[in-house]
Amino acid sequence: MADLFASPFFGVALSILAFWIGVKIQKKTRLAVCNPLLIASILVICILLVFRIPYADYNRGGELITLFLSPATAALAVSIYNKIQLLRKNWLPVLVGCTIGSLVSMGSVLLMCRIFGLDEAATASLLPKSVTTSIAVSVAEAHGGIPSFTVVAVCITGILGSIISPFLIRLLRVKNPVAAGLAIGASSHAVGTSKALEIGETEGAMSGLAIGVCGLITVLFSMFLSY
């Protein structure tokens, strides 16, 4: 049994099965809180704890899935290309919106870390929480952050964004699909973009665009910040 758990295929199979269950539950309940990624994470954690499976064994398969993270993010360019004319028309709002979104995200992290007295490593780990994982980990590592801490922060941010973004759009009466998409992508990266694609094609395209623009802006801003 130990050999089975140590196999990379175990981690891959468990992740796929847990996410499949999460998708089924979300479709059945239609509740925003039943986010497939959130359900999958809880299921995987419970299984590892109940059967006392070392995380290192599970992560052998998890690393294989991680290899597809960057290509999956790059694939969002397809929806952006389909809306290239809209992008050309709204290039200034896109640039300004993403810049402000990145500033607010990073500024709020720095402020909260100072208030709660977190050290430099924790601050650097949390700073890029609103950009996609591949960029966030690179930014955190460059400033002495803890990659695993960063991944958790990114996942939590994305899940929360995908859950509450439809509610906030309705609450704030955001009618412009470009504004809605940029807001979702700037605050909750790829996980939020999956929800934006469900809301509409334009929202999904703008959210995907915000991932790249905010990632670049976050990298640039982080170079001038001191913790």
C-alpha atoms as one frame of an Amber mdcrd trajectory, in Angstrom:
protein
   0.000   0.000   0.000   2.884   2.344   0.792   4.219   1.800  -2.725   0.816
   2.797  -4.132   0.712   6.043  -2.168   4.292   6.849  -3.197   3.444   6.527
  -6.879   2.988   9.820  -8.777  -0.181   8.383 -10.306  -1.792   8.277  -6.857
  -1.522  12.040  -6.402  -2.770  12.700  -9.931  -5.708  10.292  -9.617  -6.713
  11.604  -6.185  -6.614  15.219  -7.378  -8.703  14.491 -10.474 -11.228  12.428
  -8.528 -11.578  15.062  -5.800 -12.078  17.838  -8.341 -14.604  15.733 -10.286
 -16.592  15.267  -7.083 -16.396  19.017  -6.462 -17.745  19.773  -9.942 -20.625
  17.322  -9.461 -21.536  18.836  -6.096 -21.408  22.365  -7.497 -23.654  21.455
 -10.442 -26.056  19.635  -8.130 -26.360  22.385  -5.531 -25.655  25.418  -7.756
 -24.297  27.164  -4.669 -21.399  29.580  -5.097 -19.852  28.380  -1.847 -19.582
  24.867  -3.294 -16.559  25.820  -5.351 -15.032  22.687  -6.985 -11.489  23.688
  -6.042 -12.491  24.320  -2.431 -14.297  20.976  -2.186 -11.402  19.166  -3.853
  -8.903  20.704  -1.429 -10.958  19.695   1.596 -11.404  16.145   0.277  -7.690
  15.697  -0.414  -6.738  17.030   3.023  -9.240  14.726   4.739  -8.023  11.663
   2.842  -4.381  12.410   3.627  -5.205  12.844   7.317  -7.489   9.822   7.674
  -5.133   7.408   5.934  -2.021   9.112   7.298  -0.519   9.549   3.867   2.600
  11.754   3.881   2.178  14.945   1.916   5.502  14.284   0.177   4.044  11.081
  -1.303   0.928  12.848  -2.546   2.935  15.753  -3.911   4.828  13.484  -6.297
   1.659  13.500  -8.350   0.895  17.090  -7.463   4.147  18.184  -9.060   3.056
  16.601 -12.338  -0.155  18.635 -12.267   1.828  21.776 -11.468   3.750  21.326
 -14.719   0.545  22.174 -16.592  -0.118  25.340 -14.584   1.778  27.747 -16.817
   0.478  26.285 -20.130  -3.081  26.404 -18.758  -2.623  30.065 -17.858  -1.171
  30.809 -21.301  -4.194  29.108 -22.914  -6.342  31.975 -21.635  -4.817  33.972
 -24.489  -7.330  32.274 -26.812 -10.278  34.107 -25.254  -8.265  37.341 -25.258
  -7.512  36.975 -28.963 -11.191  36.477 -29.707 -11.835  39.892 -28.156  -8.786
  41.689 -29.575 -10.857  44.538 -31.027 -12.453  45.169 -27.659  -9.004  45.215
 -26.088  -7.704  47.788 -28.562 -10.711  49.964 -27.889 -10.318  49.812 -24.100
  -6.525  49.653 -23.686  -6.363  52.696 -21.388  -9.092  51.531 -18.930  -7.438
  48.103 -18.910  -4.020  49.537 -18.040  -5.339  51.969 -15.423  -7.696  49.413
 -13.867  -5.027  46.729 -13.568  -2.499  49.193 -12.153  -4.908  50.409  -9.475
  -5.996  46.846  -8.714  -2.405  45.711  -8.212  -1.586  48.726  -6.057  -4.610
  48.174  -3.822  -3.862  44.470  -3.462  -0.201  44.906  -2.578  -0.807  47.976
  -0.464  -3.484  46.259   1.616  -1.179  43.274   2.192   1.659  45.502   3.374
  -0.664  47.454   5.660  -2.187  44.339   7.248   1.218  42.708   7.682   2.473
  45.803   9.468  -0.616  45.942  11.685  -0.300  42.281  12.706   3.480  42.419
  12.996   4.329  39.729  10.437   7.980  39.257   9.563   9.598  39.896   6.173
   9.278  36.298   4.984   5.546  36.172   5.681   5.016  39.572   4.081   6.924
  38.573   0.958   4.900  35.362   0.791   1.552  37.151   0.963   2.407  40.133
  -1.223   1.620  38.534  -4.636  -1.526  36.713  -3.459  -3.728  38.205  -6.190
  -1.702  37.043  -9.208  -1.534  33.585 -10.721   0.534  30.951  -8.901   3.437
  30.703 -11.343   4.094  34.462 -11.102   3.308  34.708  -7.388   5.800  31.990
  -6.412   8.563  33.639  -8.459   7.915  37.031  -6.842   7.815  35.538  -3.351
  11.021  33.532  -3.806  12.846  36.583  -5.172  12.088  38.462  -1.941  12.753
  35.665   0.540   9.191  34.423   0.826   7.989  30.881   1.486   6.614  29.316
  -1.736   4.213  26.912  -0.007   2.810  29.817   2.024   2.346  31.792  -1.194
   0.525  28.935  -2.934  -1.944  28.664  -0.055  -2.560  32.426  -0.087  -3.093
  32.418  -3.858  -5.517  29.494  -3.670  -7.553  31.073  -0.871  -7.677  34.400
  -2.722  -8.798  32.752  -5.952 -11.460  30.611  -4.300 -12.896  33.532  -2.328
 -12.887  35.669  -5.462 -14.734  33.085  -7.531 -17.328  32.648  -4.780 -18.108
  36.293  -3.997 -17.394  38.029  -7.329 -20.855  37.339  -8.875 -22.499  38.648
  -5.692 -20.358  41.802  -5.639 -21.040  42.481  -9.315 -24.765  42.369  -8.641
 -24.461  44.322  -5.384 -22.424  47.127  -6.951 -24.520  47.008 -10.142 -21.541
  46.659 -12.465 -23.104  46.565 -15.929 -19.971  46.948 -18.065 -18.604  43.459
 -18.900 -15.091  44.863 -19.412 -15.045  46.378 -15.921 -16.464  43.222 -14.370
 -13.902  40.987 -16.089 -10.948  43.191 -15.166 -12.058  43.356 -11.538 -12.343
  39.580 -11.277  -9.021  38.867 -12.982  -7.139  41.538 -11.042  -8.332  40.261
  -7.670  -8.652  36.497  -8.083  -6.434  35.486 -11.054  -7.063  32.176 -12.888
  -9.566  30.698 -10.435 -11.674  33.825 -10.664 -11.299  33.804 -14.440 -12.962
  30.404 -14.611 -15.986  32.006 -12.929 -15.756  35.036 -15.228 -15.969  32.722
 -18.244 -19.210  31.346 -16.816 -20.595  34.874 -16.489 -19.796  35.817 -20.081
 -17.250  35.583 -22.907 -16.225  39.222 -22.629 -15.836  38.990 -18.856 -13.683
  35.890 -19.282 -11.465  37.486 -21.922 -10.897  40.641 -19.861 -10.276  38.606
 -16.720  -7.686  36.521 -18.547  -6.036  39.685 -19.809  -5.948  41.116 -16.277
  -3.989  38.058 -15.104  -1.082  38.861 -17.396  -1.155  42.640 -16.959  -1.489
  42.486 -13.162   1.230  39.851 -12.995   3.633  42.130 -14.847   2.686  45.156
 -12.756   3.070  43.167  -9.529   6.574  42.087 -10.544   7.530  45.693 -11.304
   6.034  47.121  -8.107   7.623  44.449  -5.924  11.059  45.581  -7.068  10.590
  48.946  -5.349   8.968  47.768  -2.116  10.742  47.320   1.197   9.208  45.115
   3.861
